[in-house]
Amino acid sequence: MDAPRSRAARVLFVTAFLAYGLDRVTKILAEASLPGDPIDLIPGVLTLRFTTNSGGAFSIGQSAPWFFVGVSAVVAV
């Protein structure tokens, strides 16, 4: 593999790793600090509220989590 492609691959993987890490950290922080009452950041405009979604977008597929695992595996391969 030539140097520019190797460098591009490293940048891609580091960026993906950092994005995943930031996502996990913010989810852990939200889970720890928001399960109770909502937090009004700007009253009447911006409120943080903790919710979960066991399905895909708009809670589609809540009864079929295996579907998302399967699709993720196919995309990864």
mmCIF file of the N, C-alpha and C atoms, coordinates in Angstrom:
data_MODEL
# 
_entry.id   MODEL 
# 
loop_
_atom_site.group_PDB 
_atom_site.id 
_atom_site.type_symbol 
_atom_site.label_atom_id 
_atom_site.label_alt_id 
_atom_site.label_comp_id 
_atom_site.label_asym_id 
_atom_site.label_entity_id 
_atom_site.label_seq_id 
_atom_site.pdbx_PDB_ins_code 
_atom_site.Cartn_x 
_atom_site.Cartn_y 
_atom_site.Cartn_z 
_atom_site.occupancy 
_atom_site.B_iso_or_equiv 
_atom_site.pdbx_formal_charge 
_atom_site.auth_seq_id 
_atom_site.auth_comp_id 
_atom_site.auth_asym_id 
_atom_site.auth_atom_id 
_atom_site.pdbx_PDB_model_num 
ATOM 1   N N  . MET A 1 1  ? 0.859   -1.177 0.000  1.00 0.00 ? 1  MET A N  1 
ATOM 2   C CA . MET A 1 1  ? 0.000   0.000  0.000  1.00 0.00 ? 1  MET A CA 1 
ATOM 3   C C  . MET A 1 1  ? 0.901   1.234  0.000  1.00 0.00 ? 1  MET A C  1 
ATOM 4   N N  . ASP A 1 2  ? 0.596   2.199  -0.846 1.00 0.00 ? 2  ASP A N  1 
ATOM 5   C CA . ASP A 1 2  ? 1.432   3.391  -0.921 1.00 0.00 ? 2  ASP A CA 1 
ATOM 6   C C  . ASP A 1 2  ? 1.149   4.338  0.250  1.00 0.00 ? 2  ASP A C  1 
ATOM 7   N N  . ALA A 1 3  ? 2.047   5.279  0.465  1.00 0.00 ? 3  ALA A N  1 
ATOM 8   C CA . ALA A 1 3  ? 1.980   6.171  1.631  1.00 0.00 ? 3  ALA A CA 1 
ATOM 9   C C  . ALA A 1 3  ? 0.699   7.007  1.692  1.00 0.00 ? 3  ALA A C  1 
ATOM 10  N N  . PRO A 1 4  ? 0.235   7.637  0.605  1.00 0.00 ? 4  PRO A N  1 
ATOM 11  C CA . PRO A 1 4  ? -0.999  8.439  0.712  1.00 0.00 ? 4  PRO A CA 1 
ATOM 12  C C  . PRO A 1 4  ? -2.222  7.605  1.093  1.00 0.00 ? 4  PRO A C  1 
ATOM 13  N N  . ARG A 1 5  ? -2.328  6.396  0.542  1.00 0.00 ? 5  ARG A N  1 
ATOM 14  C CA . ARG A 1 5  ? -3.476  5.541  0.886  1.00 0.00 ? 5  ARG A CA 1 
ATOM 15  C C  . ARG A 1 5  ? -3.384  5.084  2.329  1.00 0.00 ? 5  ARG A C  1 
ATOM 16  N N  . SER A 1 6  ? -2.176  4.779  2.780  1.00 0.00 ? 6  SER A N  1 
ATOM 17  C CA . SER A 1 6  ? -1.978  4.361  4.157  1.00 0.00 ? 6  SER A CA 1 
ATOM 18  C C  . SER A 1 6  ? -2.338  5.494  5.119  1.00 0.00 ? 6  SER A C  1 
ATOM 19  N N  . ARG A 1 7  ? -1.919  6.693  4.786  1.00 0.00 ? 7  ARG A N  1 
ATOM 20  C CA . ARG A 1 7  ? -2.227  7.860  5.614  1.00 0.00 ? 7  ARG A CA 1 
ATOM 21  C C  . ARG A 1 7  ? -3.737  8.108  5.632  1.00 0.00 ? 7  ARG A C  1 
ATOM 22  N N  . ALA A 1 8  ? -4.385  7.993  4.482  1.00 0.00 ? 8  ALA A N  1 
ATOM 23  C CA . ALA A 1 8  ? -5.828  8.198  4.403  1.00 0.00 ? 8  ALA A CA 1 
ATOM 24  C C  . ALA A 1 8  ? -6.569  7.155  5.238  1.00 0.00 ? 8  ALA A C  1 
ATOM 25  N N  . ALA A 1 9  ? -6.102  5.921  5.207  1.00 0.00 ? 9  ALA A N  1 
ATOM 26  C CA . ALA A 1 9  ? -6.731  4.866  6.007  1.00 0.00 ? 9  ALA A CA 1 
ATOM 27  C C  . ALA A 1 9  ? -6.583  5.161  7.498  1.00 0.00 ? 9  ALA A C  1 
ATOM 28  N N  . ARG A 1 10 ? -5.391  5.612  7.889  1.00 0.00 ? 10 ARG A N  1 
ATOM 29  C CA . ARG A 1 10 ? -5.180  5.954  9.304  1.00 0.00 ? 10 ARG A CA 1 
ATOM 30  C C  . ARG A 1 10 ? -6.106  7.080  9.736  1.00 0.00 ? 10 ARG A C  1 
ATOM 31  N N  . VAL A 1 11 ? -6.225  8.118  8.907  1.00 0.00 ? 11 VAL A N  1 
ATOM 32  C CA . VAL A 1 11 ? -7.107  9.244  9.230  1.00 0.00 ? 11 VAL A CA 1 
ATOM 33  C C  . VAL A 1 11 ? -8.550  8.764  9.357  1.00 0.00 ? 11 VAL A C  1 
ATOM 34  N N  . LEU A 1 12 ? -8.979  7.916  8.449  1.00 0.00 ? 12 LEU A N  1 
ATOM 35  C CA . LEU A 1 12 ? -10.336 7.382  8.492  1.00 0.00 ? 12 LEU A CA 1 
ATOM 36  C C  . LEU A 1 12 ? -10.587 6.620  9.785  1.00 0.00 ? 12 LEU A C  1 
ATOM 37  N N  . PHE A 1 13 ? -9.688  5.706  10.135 1.00 0.00 ? 13 PHE A N  1 
ATOM 38  C CA . PHE A 1 13 ? -9.890  4.890  11.330 1.00 0.00 ? 13 PHE A CA 1 
ATOM 39  C C  . PHE A 1 13 ? -9.794  5.712  12.610 1.00 0.00 ? 13 PHE A C  1 
ATOM 40  N N  . VAL A 1 14 ? -8.882  6.663  12.673 1.00 0.00 ? 14 VAL A N  1 
ATOM 41  C CA . VAL A 1 14 ? -8.777  7.514  13.863 1.00 0.00 ? 14 VAL A CA 1 
ATOM 42  C C  . VAL A 1 14 ? -10.023 8.373  14.012 1.00 0.00 ? 14 VAL A C  1 
ATOM 43  N N  . THR A 1 15 ? -10.515 8.927  12.909 1.00 0.00 ? 15 THR A N  1 
ATOM 44  C CA . THR A 1 15 ? -11.733 9.736  12.951 1.00 0.00 ? 15 THR A CA 1 
ATOM 45  C C  . THR A 1 15 ? -12.925 8.901  13.403 1.00 0.00 ? 15 THR A C  1 
ATOM 46  N N  . ALA A 1 16 ? -13.061 7.697  12.867 1.00 0.00 ? 16 ALA A N  1 
ATOM 47  C CA . ALA A 1 16 ? -14.164 6.816  13.266 1.00 0.00 ? 16 ALA A CA 1 
ATOM 48  C C  . ALA A 1 16 ? -14.056 6.455  14.740 1.00 0.00 ? 16 ALA A C  1 
ATOM 49  N N  . PHE A 1 17 ? -12.839 6.149  15.209 1.00 0.00 ? 17 PHE A N  1 
ATOM 50  C CA . PHE A 1 17 ? -12.631 5.802  16.615 1.00 0.00 ? 17 PHE A CA 1 
ATOM 51  C C  . PHE A 1 17 ? -12.997 6.974  17.526 1.00 0.00 ? 17 PHE A C  1 
ATOM 52  N N  . LEU A 1 18 ? -12.572 8.184  17.166 1.00 0.00 ? 18 LEU A N  1 
ATOM 53  C CA . LEU A 1 18 ? -12.882 9.358  17.977 1.00 0.00 ? 18 LEU A CA 1 
ATOM 54  C C  . LEU A 1 18 ? -14.384 9.662  17.980 1.00 0.00 ? 18 LEU A C  1 
ATOM 55  N N  . ALA A 1 19 ? -15.038 9.533  16.835 1.00 0.00 ? 19 ALA A N  1 
ATOM 56  C CA . ALA A 1 19 ? -16.477 9.776  16.766 1.00 0.00 ? 19 ALA A CA 1 
ATOM 57  C C  . ALA A 1 19 ? -17.233 8.762  17.624 1.00 0.00 ? 19 ALA A C  1 
ATOM 58  N N  . TYR A 1 20 ? -16.831 7.494  17.545 1.00 0.00 ? 20 TYR A N  1 
ATOM 59  C CA . TYR A 1 20 ? -17.472 6.464  18.367 1.00 0.00 ? 20 TYR A CA 1 
ATOM 60  C C  . TYR A 1 20 ? -17.236 6.745  19.850 1.00 0.00 ? 20 TYR A C  1 
ATOM 61  N N  . GLY A 1 21 ? -16.012 7.092  20.203 1.00 0.00 ? 21 GLY A N  1 
ATOM 62  C CA . GLY A 1 21 ? -15.697 7.379  21.603 1.00 0.00 ? 21 GLY A CA 1 
ATOM 63  C C  . GLY A 1 21 ? -16.493 8.561  22.137 1.00 0.00 ? 21 GLY A C  1 
ATOM 64  N N  . LEU A 1 22 ? -16.590 9.631  21.354 1.00 0.00 ? 22 LEU A N  1 
ATOM 65  C CA . LEU A 1 22 ? -17.367 10.795 21.771 1.00 0.00 ? 22 LEU A CA 1 
ATOM 66  C C  . LEU A 1 22 ? -18.843 10.441 21.922 1.00 0.00 ? 22 LEU A C  1 
ATOM 67  N N  . ASP A 1 23 ? -19.360 9.632  21.012 1.00 0.00 ? 23 ASP A N  1 
ATOM 68  C CA . ASP A 1 23 ? -20.746 9.185  21.096 1.00 0.00 ? 23 ASP A CA 1 
ATOM 69  C C  . ASP A 1 23 ? -20.994 8.410  22.386 1.00 0.00 ? 23 ASP A C  1 
ATOM 70  N N  . ARG A 1 24 ? -20.099 7.477  22.707 1.00 0.00 ? 24 ARG A N  1 
ATOM 71  C CA . ARG A 1 24 ? -20.258 6.669  23.920 1.00 0.00 ? 24 ARG A CA 1 
ATOM 72  C C  . ARG A 1 24 ? -20.180 7.524  25.177 1.00 0.00 ? 24 ARG A C  1 
ATOM 73  N N  . VAL A 1 25 ? -19.221 8.453  25.225 1.00 0.00 ? 25 VAL A N  1 
ATOM 74  C CA . VAL A 1 25 ? -19.060 9.312  26.398 1.00 0.00 ? 25 VAL A CA 1 
ATOM 75  C C  . VAL A 1 25 ? -20.303 10.171 26.617 1.00 0.00 ? 25 VAL A C  1 
ATOM 76  N N  . THR A 1 26 ? -20.831 10.776 25.551 1.00 0.00 ? 26 THR A N  1 
ATOM 77  C CA . THR A 1 26 ? -22.020 11.611 25.716 1.00 0.00 ? 26 THR A CA 1 
ATOM 78  C C  . THR A 1 26 ? -23.238 10.788 26.122 1.00 0.00 ? 26 THR A C  1 
ATOM 79  N N  . LYS A 1 27 ? -23.346 9.553  25.635 1.00 0.00 ? 27 LYS A N  1 
ATOM 80  C CA . LYS A 1 27 ? -24.466 8.704  26.046 1.00 0.00 ? 27 LYS A CA 1 
ATOM 81  C C  . LYS A 1 27 ? -24.348 8.311  27.511 1.00 0.00 ? 27 LYS A C  1 
ATOM 82  N N  . ILE A 1 28 ? -23.146 8.009  27.955 1.00 0.00 ? 28 ILE A N  1 
ATOM 83  C CA . ILE A 1 28 ? -22.939 7.653  29.360 1.00 0.00 ? 28 ILE A CA 1 
ATOM 84  C C  . ILE A 1 28 ? -23.250 8.854  30.257 1.00 0.00 ? 28 ILE A C  1 
ATOM 85  N N  . LEU A 1 29 ? -22.799 10.034 29.861 1.00 0.00 ? 29 LEU A N  1 
ATOM 86  C CA . LEU A 1 29 ? -23.093 11.240 30.640 1.00 0.00 ? 29 LEU A CA 1 
ATOM 87  C C  . LEU A 1 29 ? -24.588 11.521 30.689 1.00 0.00 ? 29 LEU A C  1 
ATOM 88  N N  . ALA A 1 30 ? -25.275 11.374 29.565 1.00 0.00 ? 30 ALA A N  1 
ATOM 89  C CA . ALA A 1 30 ? -26.717 11.610 29.531 1.00 0.00 ? 30 ALA A CA 1 
ATOM 90  C C  . ALA A 1 30 ? -27.444 10.607 30.406 1.00 0.00 ? 30 ALA A C  1 
ATOM 91  N N  . GLU A 1 31 ? -27.042 9.357  30.350 1.00 0.00 ? 31 GLU A N  1 
ATOM 92  C CA . GLU A 1 31 ? -27.671 8.317  31.165 1.00 0.00 ? 31 GLU A CA 1 
ATOM 93  C C  . GLU A 1 31 ? -27.476 8.587  32.647 1.00 0.00 ? 31 GLU A C  1 
ATOM 94  N N  . ALA A 1 32 ? -26.313 9.111  33.008 1.00 0.00 ? 32 ALA A N  1 
ATOM 95  C CA . ALA A 1 32 ? -26.011 9.366  34.414 1.00 0.00 ? 32 ALA A CA 1 
ATOM 96  C C  . ALA A 1 32 ? -26.692 10.622 34.952 1.00 0.00 ? 32 ALA A C  1 
ATOM 97  N N  . SER A 1 33 ? -26.896 11.620 34.113 1.00 0.00 ? 33 SER A N  1 
ATOM 98  C CA . SER A 1 33 ? -27.388 12.890 34.637 1.00 0.00 ? 33 SER A CA 1 
ATOM 99  C C  . SER A 1 33 ? -28.822 13.234 34.257 1.00 0.00 ? 33 SER A C  1 
ATOM 100 N N  . LEU A 1 34 ? -29.433 12.525 33.306 1.00 0.00 ? 34 LEU A N  1 
ATOM 101 C CA . LEU A 1 34 ? -30.769 12.906 32.851 1.00 0.00 ? 34 LEU A CA 1 
ATOM 102 C C  . LEU A 1 34 ? -31.912 11.956 33.190 1.00 0.00 ? 34 LEU A C  1 
ATOM 103 N N  . PRO A 1 35 ? -31.717 10.804 33.826 1.00 0.00 ? 35 PRO A N  1 
ATOM 104 C CA . PRO A 1 35 ? -32.851 9.905  33.996 1.00 0.00 ? 35 PRO A CA 1 
ATOM 105 C C  . PRO A 1 35 ? -33.997 10.477 34.816 1.00 0.00 ? 35 PRO A C  1 
ATOM 106 N N  . GLY A 1 36 ? -33.731 11.444 35.657 1.00 0.00 ? 36 GLY A N  1 
ATOM 107 C CA . GLY A 1 36 ? -34.792 12.038 36.468 1.00 0.00 ? 36 GLY A CA 1 
ATOM 108 C C  . GLY A 1 36 ? -35.617 13.026 35.690 1.00 0.00 ? 36 GLY A C  1 
ATOM 109 N N  . ASP A 1 37 ? -35.745 14.198 36.241 1.00 0.00 ? 37 ASP A N  1 
ATOM 110 C CA . ASP A 1 37 ? -36.526 15.252 35.600 1.00 0.00 ? 37 ASP A CA 1 
ATOM 111 C C  . ASP A 1 37 ? -35.761 15.863 34.432 1.00 0.00 ? 37 ASP A C  1 
ATOM 112 N N  . PRO A 1 38 ? -36.493 16.382 33.453 1.00 0.00 ? 38 PRO A N  1 
ATOM 113 C CA . PRO A 1 38 ? -35.837 17.055 32.326 1.00 0.00 ? 38 PRO A CA 1 
ATOM 114 C C  . PRO A 1 38 ? -35.079 18.297 32.807 1.00 0.00 ? 38 PRO A C  1 
ATOM 115 N N  . ILE A 1 39 ? -34.077 18.695 32.048 1.00 0.00 ? 39 ILE A N  1 
ATOM 116 C CA . ILE A 1 39 ? -33.293 19.879 32.372 1.00 0.00 ? 39 ILE A CA 1 
ATOM 117 C C  . ILE A 1 39 ? -33.614 20.955 31.342 1.00 0.00 ? 39 ILE A C  1 
ATOM 118 N N  . ASP A 1 40 ? -34.108 22.109 31.810 1.00 0.00 ? 40 ASP A N  1 
ATOM 119 C CA . ASP A 1 40 ? -34.388 23.235 30.919 1.00 0.00 ? 40 ASP A CA 1 
ATOM 120 C C  . ASP A 1 40 ? -33.116 24.044 30.727 1.00 0.00 ? 40 ASP A C  1 
ATOM 121 N N  . LEU A 1 41 ? -32.541 23.993 29.539 1.00 0.00 ? 41 LEU A N  1 
ATOM 122 C CA . LEU A 1 41 ? -31.363 24.807 29.252 1.00 0.00 ? 41 LEU A CA 1 
ATOM 123 C C  . LEU A 1 41 ? -31.771 26.231 28.906 1.00 0.00 ? 41 LEU A C  1 
ATOM 124 N N  . ILE A 1 42 ? -32.764 26.350 28.037 1.00 0.00 ? 42 ILE A N  1 
ATOM 125 C CA . ILE A 1 42 ? -33.364 27.645 27.712 1.00 0.00 ? 42 ILE A CA 1 
ATOM 126 C C  . ILE A 1 42 ? -34.862 27.440 27.913 1.00 0.00 ? 42 ILE A C  1 
ATOM 127 N N  . PRO A 1 43 ? -35.416 27.928 29.034 1.00 0.00 ? 43 PRO A N  1 
ATOM 128 C CA . PRO A 1 43 ? -36.829 27.665 29.356 1.00 0.00 ? 43 PRO A CA 1 
ATOM 129 C C  . PRO A 1 43 ? -37.761 27.979 28.187 1.00 0.00 ? 43 PRO A C  1 
ATOM 130 N N  . GLY A 1 44 ? -38.589 27.014 27.872 1.00 0.00 ? 44 GLY A N  1 
ATOM 131 C CA . GLY A 1 44 ? -39.557 27.168 26.799 1.00 0.00 ? 44 GLY A CA 1 
ATOM 132 C C  . GLY A 1 44 ? -38.981 26.951 25.403 1.00 0.00 ? 44 GLY A C  1 
ATOM 133 N N  . VAL A 1 45 ? -37.647 26.773 25.299 1.00 0.00 ? 45 VAL A N  1 
ATOM 134 C CA . VAL A 1 45 ? -37.025 26.625 23.994 1.00 0.00 ? 45 VAL A CA 1 
ATOM 135 C C  . VAL A 1 45 ? -36.247 25.319 23.890 1.00 0.00 ? 45 VAL A C  1 
ATOM 136 N N  . LEU A 1 46 ? -35.384 25.032 24.869 1.00 0.00 ? 46 LEU A N  1 
ATOM 137 C CA . LEU A 1 46 ? -34.513 23.870 24.799 1.00 0.00 ? 46 LEU A CA 1 
ATOM 138 C C  . LEU A 1 46 ? -34.522 23.107 26.116 1.00 0.00 ? 46 LEU A C  1 
ATOM 139 N N  . THR A 1 47 ? -35.025 21.871 26.068 1.00 0.00 ? 47 THR A N  1 
ATOM 140 C CA . THR A 1 47 ? -35.101 21.006 27.234 1.00 0.00 ? 47 THR A CA 1 
ATOM 141 C C  . THR A 1 47 ? -34.425 19.686 26.917 1.00 0.00 ? 47 THR A C  1 
ATOM 142 N N  . LEU A 1 48 ? -33.564 19.216 27.822 1.00 0.00 ? 48 LEU A N  1 
ATOM 143 C CA . LEU A 1 48 ? -32.934 17.913 27.662 1.00 0.00 ? 48 LEU A CA 1 
ATOM 144 C C  . LEU A 1 48 ? -33.738 16.886 28.439 1.00 0.00 ? 48 LEU A C  1 
ATOM 145 N N  . ARG A 1 49 ? -34.088 15.795 27.774 1.00 0.00 ? 49 ARG A N  1 
ATOM 146 C CA . ARG A 1 49 ? -34.894 14.742 28.376 1.00 0.00 ? 49 ARG A CA 1 
ATOM 147 C C  . ARG A 1 49 ? -34.317 13.405 27.946 1.00 0.00 ? 49 ARG A C  1 
ATOM 148 N N  . PHE A 1 50 ? -34.148 12.492 28.899 1.00 0.00 ? 50 PHE A N  1 
ATOM 149 C CA . PHE A 1 50 ? -33.584 11.182 28.603 1.00 0.00 ? 50 PHE A CA 1 
ATOM 150 C C  . PHE A 1 50 ? -34.674 10.238 28.143 1.00 0.00 ? 50 PHE A C  1 
ATOM 151 N N  . THR A 1 51 ? -34.486 9.644  26.960 1.00 0.00 ? 51 THR A N  1 
ATOM 152 C CA . THR A 1 51 ? -35.402 8.626  26.461 1.00 0.00 ? 51 THR A CA 1 
ATOM 153 C C  . THR A 1 51 ? -34.572 7.501  25.853 1.00 0.00 ? 51 THR A C  1 
ATOM 154 N N  . THR A 1 52 ? -35.189 6.365  25.661 1.00 0.00 ? 52 THR A N  1 
ATOM 155 C CA . THR A 1 52 ? -34.514 5.254  24.997 1.00 0.00 ? 52 THR A CA 1 
ATOM 156 C C  . THR A 1 52 ? -35.337 4.847  23.780 1.00 0.00 ? 52 THR A C  1 
ATOM 157 N N  . ASN A 1 53 ? -34.681 4.215  22.836 1.00 0.00 ? 53 ASN A N  1 
ATOM 158 C CA . ASN A 1 53 ? -35.334 3.756  21.621 1.00 0.00 ? 53 ASN A CA 1 
ATOM 159 C C  . ASN A 1 53 ? -34.812 2.357  21.333 1.00 0.00 ? 53 ASN A C  1 
ATOM 160 N N  . SER A 1 54 ? -35.664 1.371  21.522 1.00 0.00 ? 54 SER A N  1 
ATOM 161 C CA . SER A 1 54 ? -35.217 -0.004 21.332 1.00 0.00 ? 54 SER A CA 1 
ATOM 162 C C  . SER A 1 54 ? -35.264 -0.450 19.875 1.00 0.00 ? 54 SER A C  1 
ATOM 163 N N  . GLY A 1 55 ? -35.799 0.378  19.013 1.00 0.00 ? 55 GLY A N  1 
ATOM 164 C CA . GLY A 1 55 ? -35.872 0.020  17.598 1.00 0.00 ? 55 GLY A CA 1 
ATOM 165 C C  . GLY A 1 55 ? -34.966 0.888  16.765 1.00 0.00 ? 55 GLY A C  1 
ATOM 166 N N  . GLY A 1 56 ? -35.321 1.030  15.504 1.00 0.00 ? 56 GLY A N  1 
ATOM 167 C CA . GLY A 1 56 ? -34.560 1.882  14.600 1.00 0.00 ? 56 GLY A CA 1 
ATOM 168 C C  . GLY A 1 56 ? -35.135 3.279  14.625 1.00 0.00 ? 56 GLY A C  1 
ATOM 169 N N  . ALA A 1 57 ? -35.054 3.970  13.516 1.00 0.00 ? 57 ALA A N  1 
ATOM 170 C CA . ALA A 1 57 ? -35.571 5.329  13.430 1.00 0.00 ? 57 ALA A CA 1 
ATOM 171 C C  . ALA A 1 57 ? -37.066 5.342  13.731 1.00 0.00 ? 57 ALA A C  1 
ATOM 172 N N  . PHE A 1 58 ? -37.478 6.259  14.573 1.00 0.00 ? 58 PHE A N  1 
ATOM 173 C CA . PHE A 1 58 ? -38.882 6.422  14.950 1.00 0.00 ? 58 PHE A CA 1 
ATOM 174 C C  . PHE A 1 58 ? -39.459 5.152  15.582 1.00 0.00 ? 58 PHE A C  1 
ATOM 175 N N  . SER A 1 59 ? -38.623 4.386  16.277 1.00 0.00 ? 59 SER A N  1 
ATOM 176 C CA . SER A 1 59 ? -39.009 3.162  16.992 1.00 0.00 ? 59 SER A CA 1 
ATOM 177 C C  . SER A 1 59 ? -39.521 2.061  16.071 1.00 0.00 ? 59 SER A C  1 
ATOM 178 N N  . ILE A 1 60 ? -39.145 2.103  14.810 1.00 0.00 ? 60 ILE A N  1 
ATOM 179 C CA . ILE A 1 60 ? -39.549 1.049  13.883 1.00 0.00 ? 60 ILE A CA 1 
ATOM 180 C C  . ILE A 1 60 ? -38.731 -0.202 14.181 1.00 0.00 ? 60 ILE A C  1 
ATOM 181 N N  . GLY A 1 61 ? -39.363 -1.331 14.248 1.00 0.00 ? 61 GLY A N  1 
ATOM 182 C CA . GLY A 1 61 ? -38.665 -2.593 14.449 1.00 0.00 ? 61 GLY A CA 1 
ATOM 183 C C  . GLY A 1 61 ? -38.323 -2.911 15.890 1.00 0.00 ? 61 GLY A C  1 
ATOM 184 N N  . GLN A 1 62 ? -39.128 -2.431 16.837 1.00 0.00 ? 62 GLN A N  1 
ATOM 185 C CA . GLN A 1 62 ? -38.853 -2.700 18.250 1.00 0.00 ? 62 GLN A CA 1 
ATOM 186 C C  . GLN A 1 62 ? -38.880 -4.189 18.570 1.00 0.00 ? 62 GLN A C  1 
ATOM 187 N N  . SER A 1 63 ? -39.701 -4.940 17.872 1.00 0.00 ? 63 SER A N  1 
ATOM 188 C CA . SER A 1 63 ? -39.814 -6.364 18.182 1.00 0.00 ? 63 SER A CA 1 
ATOM 189 C C  . SER A 1 63 ? -38.834 -7.218 17.387 1.00 0.00 ? 63 SER A C  1 
ATOM 190 N N  . ALA A 1 64 ? -37.949 -6.597 16.614 1.00 0.00 ? 64 ALA A N  1 
ATOM 191 C CA . ALA A 1 64 ? -37.015 -7.359 15.780 1.00 0.00 ? 64 ALA A CA 1 
ATOM 192 C C  . ALA A 1 64 ? -35.587 -6.823 15.892 1.00 0.00 ? 64 ALA A C  1 
ATOM 193 N N  . PRO A 1 65 ? -34.999 -6.850 17.097 1.00 0.00 ? 65 PRO A N  1 
ATOM 194 C CA . PRO A 1 65 ? -33.620 -6.349 17.216 1.00 0.00 ? 65 PRO A CA 1 
ATOM 195 C C  . PRO A 1 65 ? -32.634 -7.186 16.412 1.00 0.00 ? 65 PRO A C  1 
ATOM 196 N N  . TRP A 1 66 ? -32.958 -8.458 16.168 1.00 0.00 ? 66 TRP A N  1 
ATOM 197 C CA . TRP A 1 66 ? -32.088 -9.336 15.380 1.00 0.00 ? 66 TRP A CA 1 
ATOM 198 C C  . TRP A 1 66 ? -31.912 -8.796 13.968 1.00 0.00 ? 66 TRP A C  1 
ATOM 199 N N  . PHE A 1 67 ? -32.940 -8.099 13.468 1.00 0.00 ? 67 PHE A N  1 
ATOM 200 C CA . PHE A 1 67 ? -32.871 -7.527 12.123 1.00 0.00 ? 67 PHE A CA 1 
ATOM 201 C C  . PHE A 1 67 ? -31.732 -6.509 12.031 1.00 0.00 ? 67 PHE A C  1 
ATOM 202 N N  . PHE A 1 68 ? -31.620 -5.639 13.032 1.00 0.00 ? 68 PHE A N  1 
ATOM 203 C CA . PHE A 1 68 ? -30.579 -4.617 13.026 1.00 0.00 ? 68 PHE A CA 1 
ATOM 204 C C  . PHE A 1 68 ? -29.193 -5.227 13.205 1.00 0.00 ? 68 PHE A C  1 
ATOM 205 N N  . VAL A 1 69 ? -29.106 -6.272 13.997 1.00 0.00 ? 69 VAL A N  1 
ATOM 206 C CA . VAL A 1 69 ? -27.830 -6.985 14.154 1.00 0.00 ? 69 VAL A CA 1 
ATOM 207 C C  . VAL A 1 69 ? -27.421 -7.596 12.817 1.00 0.00 ? 69 VAL A C  1 
ATOM 208 N N  . GLY A 1 70 ? -28.377 -8.220 12.142 1.00 0.00 ? 70 GLY A N  1 
ATOM 209 C CA . GLY A 1 70 ? -28.102 -8.853 10.853 1.00 0.00 ? 70 GLY A CA 1 
ATOM 210 C C  . GLY A 1 70 ? -27.691 -7.850 9.791  1.00 0.00 ? 70 GLY A C  1 
ATOM 211 N N  . VAL A 1 71 ? -28.409 -6.743 9.704  1.00 0.00 ? 71 VAL A N  1 
ATOM 212 C CA . VAL A 1 71 ? -28.081 -5.712 8.714  1.00 0.00 ? 71 VAL A CA 1 
ATOM 213 C C  . VAL A 1 71 ? -26.701 -5.130 9.009  1.00 0.00 ? 71 VAL A C  1 
ATOM 214 N N  . SER A 1 72 ? -26.410 -4.877 10.278 1.00 0.00 ? 72 SER A N  1 
ATOM 215 C CA . SER A 1 72 ? -25.095 -4.349 10.652 1.00 0.00 ? 72 SER A CA 1 
ATOM 216 C C  . SER A 1 72 ? -23.982 -5.323 10.271 1.00 0.00 ? 72 SER A C  1 
ATOM 217 N N  . ALA A 1 73 ? -24.204 -6.607 10.469 1.00 0.00 ? 73 ALA A N  1 
ATOM 218 C CA . ALA A 1 73 ? -23.191 -7.605 10.128 1.00 0.00 ? 73 ALA A CA 1 
ATOM 219 C C  . ALA A 1 73 ? -22.982 -7.655 8.617  1.00 0.00 ? 73 ALA A C  1 
ATOM 220 N N  . VAL A 1 74 ? -24.056 -7.580 7.853  1.00 0.00 ? 74 VAL A N  1 
ATOM 221 C CA . VAL A 1 74 ? -23.939 -7.608 6.397  1.00 0.00 ? 74 VAL A CA 1 
ATOM 222 C C  . VAL A 1 74 ? -23.175 -6.389 5.903  1.00 0.00 ? 74 VAL A C  1 
ATOM 223 N N  . VAL A 1 75 ? -23.493 -5.214 6.444  1.00 0.00 ? 75 VAL A N  1 
ATOM 224 C CA . VAL A 1 75 ? -22.817 -3.991 6.032  1.00 0.00 ? 75 VAL A CA 1 
ATOM 225 C C  . VAL A 1 75 ? -21.341 -4.054 6.407  1.00 0.00 ? 75 VAL A C  1 
ATOM 226 N N  . ALA A 1 76 ? -21.031 -4.582 7.573  1.00 0.00 ? 76 ALA A N  1 
ATOM 227 C CA . ALA A 1 76 ? -19.631 -4.674 8.025  1.00 0.00 ? 76 ALA A CA 1 
ATOM 228 C C  . ALA A 1 76 ? -18.819 -5.602 7.130  1.00 0.00 ? 76 ALA A C  1 
ATOM 229 N N  . VAL A 1 77 ? -19.445 -6.700 6.701  1.00 0.00 ? 77 VAL A N  1 
ATOM 230 C CA . VAL A 1 77 ? -18.737 -7.655 5.846  1.00 0.00 ? 77 VAL A CA 1 
ATOM 231 C C  . VAL A 1 77 ? -18.570 -7.052 4.469  1.00 0.00 ? 77 VAL A C  1 
# 
